[in-house]
């Protein structure tokens, strides 16, 4: 998942000492040590203070501050929470301190992530991602309500290859935010995990892997159905849901759901697109092309509908071509009609995405089947250039 994350504006934090009056000897000493940046001595004095006075809200606050300066963020948060459980006297300073350290951790996480994208070797990429994960985990600890921290942590785990941790992080993000982005991310991760187990089953033949694959595909269906209810017009959720239905072998259920949507709202491009995509996955090409053409007519700027419509005609033509070959009907060239219908959609797509080598290759094959050899050769050159 190649992407570049954005940093925050770095916050500045000033440590303001409260007056020394009425302070214990340990607190007074600790404040002086902090001013002198002698954190070791300050911590020793503060540990004595909180042991001697378990209700010292200021002692726990200062101890949290010192631990934060040392990089012990878990200890910092624990002591800040102890201070706040005693009184709210230092709440403003605690919030400012946590926000400062959160911004530092978040920005470092972003920088390490972006360095990993540019890394020259797999080892250096892994190293940068490991550091990024560490910083985003700190950011989550410091500001548990920061949704961007969870999102970036999930991306870092994905790039690192730790899908289980990515899923756990995405689950927390979905529960906290309920955003469309969180549903799409979690649905995608469940589908990826299901595909991993499916590939493993197909390679090794262990039935337990097949069961696991279906478990994750069904999780994808469940979370994306929930997302569709909240965001019925989000095309990405609909597309992912249709793919998840296919993977979970629930095509009939999916078709009924999307067909009902089309019948209820015939001019809803999202339902048309989702229904057409499902039918394409089920190799029901005639009805698939009808739905996808309608979706494209409703929105000629919808590149997903454009692409899937082209693919539907190509697959339909290939199916007819294969059937003719099997039946040894050399004079049956009906498949060319479907390739011809695919042509303007493919050409339009490469106009919009001139560096898509895969589609150039597909276009070259269609040209070749239609006897357009010069254009075919040119398309294959483009495919080689951009692959």
PLY file of the C-alpha trace (Angstrom):
ply
format ascii 1.0
element vertex 387
property float x
property float y
property float z
element edge 386
property int vertex1
property int vertex2
end_header
0.00 0.00 0.00
2.16 2.82 -1.30
1.06 6.11 0.21
2.55 9.21 1.81
1.23 10.41 5.15
0.90 14.02 6.26
2.56 15.48 9.35
1.04 17.80 11.92
2.29 21.20 12.92
4.77 20.54 15.71
3.57 21.84 19.06
5.79 23.58 21.54
5.60 22.92 25.25
6.92 25.06 28.05
7.19 23.65 31.54
5.96 26.20 34.02
6.85 25.62 37.64
4.31 26.49 40.28
5.37 28.48 43.29
7.47 26.66 45.87
5.37 27.80 48.81
3.83 25.04 50.92
5.73 22.38 48.94
7.40 19.43 50.59
11.16 19.13 50.55
10.89 16.41 47.89
8.71 18.56 45.62
10.95 21.60 46.03
14.03 19.54 45.22
12.36 17.91 42.24
11.40 21.28 40.73
14.96 22.53 41.05
16.31 19.36 39.47
13.85 19.72 36.59
15.03 23.29 36.02
18.60 21.98 35.96
17.49 19.18 33.57
18.72 16.60 36.04
15.90 14.14 35.38
17.46 11.27 37.30
17.60 13.22 40.55
14.17 14.73 39.93
12.66 11.26 39.53
14.32 10.01 42.72
12.87 12.94 44.68
9.40 12.46 43.19
9.32 8.73 43.88
10.04 9.56 47.51
7.30 12.22 47.44
4.51 9.92 46.15
5.57 7.12 48.48
5.50 9.50 51.42
2.29 11.22 50.27
0.07 8.95 48.10
-2.39 11.86 47.66
0.19 14.18 46.13
-1.51 15.33 42.94
1.45 17.55 42.12
3.93 14.76 42.83
2.26 12.42 40.34
1.96 15.24 37.80
5.67 16.10 38.02
6.66 12.44 37.97
4.60 11.99 34.82
6.30 15.03 33.29
9.78 13.65 34.05
8.94 10.19 32.69
7.64 11.81 29.51
10.91 13.67 29.09
12.72 10.36 29.49
10.55 8.72 26.83
8.60 6.47 29.22
5.16 7.38 27.85
3.35 4.50 29.52
4.68 5.64 32.90
3.87 9.24 32.04
0.23 8.45 31.28
-0.14 6.27 34.39
1.13 9.00 36.69
-0.89 11.71 34.97
-3.99 9.57 35.51
-3.12 9.17 39.20
-2.79 12.93 39.53
-6.16 13.49 37.86
-7.81 10.86 40.07
-6.78 12.94 43.09
-7.71 16.37 41.69
-8.12 18.32 38.44
-5.64 20.97 39.55
-3.06 20.02 36.90
-5.48 18.92 34.20
-4.64 21.77 31.81
-0.90 21.18 32.08
-1.37 17.42 31.72
-3.45 17.83 28.57
-0.89 20.22 27.07
1.93 17.79 27.88
0.14 14.79 26.37
-0.75 16.78 23.26
2.85 17.88 22.84
4.22 14.33 23.10
1.41 13.00 20.89
2.27 15.48 18.13
5.95 14.54 18.36
5.17 10.82 18.17
2.67 11.30 15.32
5.10 13.36 13.24
7.93 10.90 13.81
5.61 8.06 12.78
4.75 9.91 9.58
8.41 10.64 8.79
9.49 7.03 9.35
6.56 5.77 7.24
7.42 8.07 4.35
11.08 7.05 4.58
10.01 3.40 4.32
8.24 4.13 1.03
11.52 5.49 -0.38
13.74 2.82 1.20
16.34 1.28 -1.11
16.31 -2.22 0.43
13.68 -4.48 2.06
15.64 -4.46 5.34
15.74 -0.67 5.55
12.05 -0.53 4.67
11.24 -2.94 7.50
13.38 -0.94 9.90
11.63 2.33 9.05
8.19 0.70 9.31
9.07 -0.80 12.68
10.00 2.65 13.94
6.85 4.12 12.45
4.70 1.51 14.20
6.41 2.26 17.53
5.67 5.98 17.19
2.05 5.55 16.13
1.49 3.13 19.02
2.77 5.88 21.32
0.43 8.35 19.64
-2.52 6.04 20.28
-1.47 5.65 23.92
-1.18 9.41 24.42
-4.38 10.41 22.60
-6.73 7.38 22.45
-9.36 9.47 20.65
-7.04 10.46 17.79
-8.55 8.64 14.81
-5.67 9.57 12.49
-3.26 7.77 14.83
-5.23 4.52 14.49
-5.55 4.94 10.72
-1.84 5.54 10.18
-0.92 2.74 12.57
-3.07 0.37 10.50
-1.34 1.47 7.28
2.07 0.94 8.88
1.11 -2.58 10.01
-0.20 -3.38 6.50
3.04 -2.32 4.85
5.03 -4.21 7.47
3.05 -7.35 6.66
1.42 -7.75 10.09
-2.17 -8.22 8.96
-3.45 -9.43 12.34
-2.30 -6.25 14.09
-3.64 -4.16 11.22
-7.05 -5.82 11.64
-7.13 -5.22 15.40
-6.24 -1.57 14.85
-8.89 -1.17 12.12
-11.49 -2.78 14.39
-10.75 -0.19 17.07
-10.90 2.59 14.49
-14.30 1.40 13.25
-15.68 1.14 16.79
-14.41 4.61 17.69
-15.24 6.53 14.53
-17.81 4.61 12.51
-16.52 6.52 9.48
-16.94 5.29 5.91
-13.16 5.06 5.67
-13.01 2.76 8.71
-15.61 0.38 7.25
-13.78 0.22 3.93
-10.41 -0.38 5.59
-11.71 -3.14 7.87
-13.70 -4.78 5.07
-10.62 -4.75 2.85
-8.43 -6.28 5.57
-10.93 -9.06 6.33
-11.09 -9.83 2.59
-7.30 -9.87 2.30
-7.00 -12.22 5.27
-9.63 -14.48 3.75
-7.72 -14.52 0.46
-4.54 -15.50 2.34
-6.22 -18.55 3.86
-7.89 -19.41 0.55
-4.53 -19.39 -1.25
-3.00 -21.45 1.53
-5.81 -24.02 1.23
-5.39 -24.24 -2.53
-1.63 -24.77 -2.09
-1.56 -27.14 0.89
-5.05 -28.67 0.89
-5.69 -28.19 4.61
-9.47 -27.90 5.07
-9.01 -25.82 8.22
-7.59 -23.05 6.03
-10.69 -23.16 3.84
-12.88 -22.77 6.92
-10.77 -19.82 8.07
-11.02 -18.21 4.64
-14.81 -18.35 4.72
-14.81 -17.01 8.26
-12.94 -13.89 7.19
-14.97 -13.46 3.99
-18.14 -13.58 6.10
-16.66 -11.00 8.47
-16.02 -8.78 5.46
-19.63 -9.18 4.35
-20.92 -8.39 7.83
-18.89 -5.21 8.36
-19.53 -3.94 4.83
-23.27 -4.57 5.14
-23.17 -2.47 8.29
-21.21 0.19 6.40
-23.67 0.15 3.51
-26.56 0.87 5.88
-24.76 3.93 7.21
-23.34 5.07 3.86
-25.70 3.72 1.17
-24.27 5.95 -1.56
-20.59 5.21 -1.02
-19.47 3.42 -4.22
-16.35 1.91 -2.66
-18.35 0.22 0.10
-20.79 -1.15 -2.48
-17.96 -2.43 -4.67
-16.16 -4.08 -1.75
-19.43 -5.58 -0.54
-20.21 -7.10 -3.93
-16.70 -8.61 -4.07
-17.06 -9.91 -0.50
-20.38 -11.56 -1.37
-18.71 -13.32 -4.29
-15.78 -14.47 -2.13
-18.16 -15.70 0.58
-20.18 -17.60 -2.06
-23.28 -15.55 -1.30
-23.88 -14.40 -4.84
-27.60 -15.21 -4.84
-28.12 -13.28 -1.60
-26.12 -10.39 -2.99
-27.94 -10.33 -6.31
-31.31 -10.27 -4.59
-30.21 -7.38 -2.36
-28.79 -5.28 -5.18
-31.63 -6.14 -7.54
-34.09 -4.90 -4.94
-32.10 -1.69 -4.69
-32.21 -1.22 -8.47
-35.95 -1.84 -8.58
-36.54 0.62 -5.74
-34.21 3.31 -7.14
-33.65 2.65 -10.86
-31.63 5.85 -11.28
-29.30 5.11 -8.40
-25.93 4.60 -10.11
-24.45 2.92 -7.05
-27.04 0.14 -7.02
-26.72 -0.28 -10.78
-22.96 -0.50 -10.51
-23.03 -2.92 -7.56
-25.59 -5.16 -9.21
-23.71 -5.15 -12.52
-20.44 -5.96 -10.79
-22.02 -8.91 -9.00
-23.47 -10.23 -12.24
-20.06 -9.82 -13.87
-18.53 -11.89 -11.08
-21.16 -14.55 -11.72
-20.37 -14.51 -15.48
-23.91 -13.35 -16.31
-22.57 -11.06 -18.97
-25.74 -10.00 -20.78
-27.46 -8.63 -17.68
-24.16 -7.36 -16.26
-23.52 -5.18 -19.31
-27.08 -3.80 -19.14
-26.62 -2.73 -15.53
-23.13 -1.34 -16.02
-24.13 0.56 -19.15
-26.96 2.15 -17.20
-24.59 3.05 -14.37
-22.19 4.62 -16.88
-25.01 6.53 -18.57
-26.08 7.91 -15.21
-22.54 9.13 -14.57
-20.15 9.21 -17.58
-17.37 10.31 -15.19
-17.58 7.10 -13.17
-14.33 5.34 -14.05
-15.27 2.21 -12.11
-18.35 1.71 -14.24
-16.32 2.44 -17.37
-13.67 -0.14 -16.45
-16.08 -2.89 -15.37
-18.21 -2.36 -18.47
-15.15 -2.83 -20.68
-14.15 -5.95 -18.75
-17.67 -7.38 -18.98
-17.65 -7.15 -22.78
-14.10 -8.56 -23.00
-14.96 -11.53 -20.77
-18.19 -12.10 -22.68
-16.31 -12.12 -25.97
-13.64 -14.45 -24.60
-16.33 -16.85 -23.37
-17.99 -16.93 -26.79
-14.61 -17.36 -28.48
-13.76 -20.30 -26.22
-17.14 -21.92 -26.89
-16.70 -21.58 -30.66
-13.27 -23.19 -30.45
-14.55 -26.09 -28.35
-17.36 -26.72 -30.81
-14.94 -26.27 -33.72
-17.08 -23.57 -35.30
-14.39 -21.60 -37.03
-16.92 -19.51 -38.94
-18.63 -18.39 -35.72
-17.18 -14.95 -35.11
-19.95 -13.61 -32.89
-17.38 -12.99 -30.18
-15.95 -10.16 -32.25
-19.12 -8.17 -31.70
-18.46 -8.19 -27.95
-14.81 -7.23 -28.39
-15.95 -4.40 -30.67
-18.31 -3.14 -27.96
-15.51 -3.28 -25.40
-13.21 -1.23 -27.61
-14.51 2.34 -27.01
-14.64 1.78 -23.26
-11.06 0.45 -23.16
-9.85 3.31 -25.34
-11.59 5.81 -23.11
-10.02 4.24 -20.04
-6.45 4.48 -21.37
-7.11 8.08 -22.30
-7.81 8.71 -18.62
-5.01 6.39 -17.43
-2.32 6.43 -20.14
0.24 4.72 -17.88
-1.86 1.64 -17.07
0.20 -1.13 -18.67
-2.29 -3.88 -17.81
-5.15 -2.20 -19.68
-2.87 -1.39 -22.63
-2.05 -5.10 -22.82
-5.75 -6.01 -22.74
-6.47 -3.42 -25.42
-3.70 -4.90 -27.58
-5.32 -8.32 -27.36
-8.72 -6.92 -28.33
-7.20 -5.09 -31.31
-5.48 -8.33 -32.38
-8.73 -10.31 -32.22
-10.38 -7.67 -34.38
-7.58 -7.81 -36.95
-6.37 -4.30 -36.13
-2.71 -5.34 -36.12
-1.04 -1.92 -36.30
-3.01 -0.66 -33.32
-2.40 -3.94 -31.54
1.36 -3.59 -31.94
1.24 -0.01 -30.70
-0.83 -0.99 -27.65
1.58 -3.81 -26.74
4.48 -1.34 -26.92
2.61 0.90 -24.47
1.98 -2.12 -22.23
5.71 -2.95 -22.17
6.51 0.69 -21.46
4.24 1.02 -18.44
4.19 -2.44 -16.91
0 1
1 2
2 3
3 4
4 5
5 6
6 7
7 8
8 9
9 10
10 11
11 12
12 13
13 14
14 15
15 16
16 17
17 18
18 19
19 20
20 21
21 22
22 23
23 24
24 25
25 26
26 27
27 28
28 29
29 30
30 31
31 32
32 33
33 34
34 35
35 36
36 37
37 38
38 39
39 40
40 41
41 42
42 43
43 44
44 45
45 46
46 47
47 48
48 49
49 50
50 51
51 52
52 53
53 54
54 55
55 56
56 57
57 58
58 59
59 60
60 61
61 62
62 63
63 64
64 65
65 66
66 67
67 68
68 69
69 70
70 71
71 72
72 73
73 74
74 75
75 76
76 77
77 78
78 79
79 80
80 81
81 82
82 83
83 84
84 85
85 86
86 87
87 88
88 89
89 90
90 91
91 92
92 93
93 94
94 95
95 96
96 97
97 98
98 99
99 100
100 101
101 102
102 103
103 104
104 105
105 106
106 107
107 108
108 109
109 110
110 111
111 112
112 113
113 114
114 115
115 116
116 117
117 118
118 119
119 120
120 121
121 122
122 123
123 124
124 125
125 126
126 127
127 128
128 129
129 130
130 131
131 132
132 133
133 134
134 135
135 136
136 137
137 138
138 139
139 140
140 141
141 142
142 143
143 144
144 145
145 146
146 147
147 148
148 149
149 150
150 151
151 152
152 153
153 154
154 155
155 156
156 157
157 158
158 159
159 160
160 161
161 162
162 163
163 164
164 165
165 166
166 167
167 168
168 169
169 170
170 171
171 172
172 173
173 174
174 175
175 176
176 177
177 178
178 179
179 180
180 181
181 182
182 183
183 184
184 185
185 186
186 187
187 188
188 189
189 190
190 191
191 192
192 193
193 194
194 195
195 196
196 197
197 198
198 199
199 200
200 201
201 202
202 203
203 204
204 205
205 206
206 207
207 208
208 209
209 210
210 211
211 212
212 213
213 214
214 215
215 216
216 217
217 218
218 219
219 220
220 221
221 222
222 223
223 224
224 225
225 226
226 227
227 228
228 229
229 230
230 231
231 232
232 233
233 234
234 235
235 236
236 237
237 238
238 239
239 240
240 241
241 242
242 243
243 244
244 245
245 246
246 247
247 248
248 249
249 250
250 251
251 252
252 253
253 254
254 255
255 256
256 257
257 258
258 259
259 260
260 261
261 262
262 263
263 264
264 265
265 266
266 267
267 268
268 269
269 270
270 271
271 272
272 273
273 274
274 275
275 276
276 277
277 278
278 279
279 280
280 281
281 282
282 283
283 284
284 285
285 286
286 287
287 288
288 289
289 290
290 291
291 292
292 293
293 294
294 295
295 296
296 297
297 298
298 299
299 300
300 301
301 302
302 303
303 304
304 305
305 306
306 307
307 308
308 309
309 310
310 311
311 312
312 313
313 314
314 315
315 316
316 317
317 318
318 319
319 320
320 321
321 322
322 323
323 324
324 325
325 326
326 327
327 328
328 329
329 330
330 331
331 332
332 333
333 334
334 335
335 336
336 337
337 338
338 339
339 340
340 341
341 342
342 343
343 344
344 345
345 346
346 347
347 348
348 349
349 350
350 351
351 352
352 353
353 354
354 355
355 356
356 357
357 358
358 359
359 360
360 361
361 362
362 363
363 364
364 365
365 366
366 367
367 368
368 369
369 370
370 371
371 372
372 373
373 374
374 375
375 376
376 377
377 378
378 379
379 380
380 381
381 382
382 383
383 384
384 385
385 386
